[in-house]
Amino acid sequence: MKKKGRIGGSFDAFLKEEGLYEEVTARAIKRVIARQLDAVMRENHLTKTMLAKRMQTSRAQLDRLLDPDNESVTLGTLARAAHAVGRNLRMELV
């Protein structure tokens, strides 16, 4: 009978070996934040135009922020977006 269990290392270890861990982690964090902002907007019945106005930015900038694949968003923009929907941005080193 074959034993059930893990074969090989973890997926994180694989990503680190391939030199992809930081890139994949950053992309995942950005996607989570974009989805959370989208959910809060729907919860509060906020349109993109309304949120852009609250953030004092353009609709195009907000579209970049909400695009889960766009990683070129600054921490300042993320913090302004969080504040505009009544939330705080929390980041930590682990």
WOJOGI-V903648 format. One record per pair of residues at least 24 apart in sequence whose C-alpha atoms are under 7 Angstrom apart, sorted by the first residue. I is the first residue (numbers start at 1). GAP is how many residues later the second one is. Records with the same first field share a line. If there is no record, write none. Layout:
I->GAP + GAP
This chain:
27->44
30->38 + 41
31->37
34->31 + 32 + 33 + 34
51->33
54->30
55->25 + 26 + 29
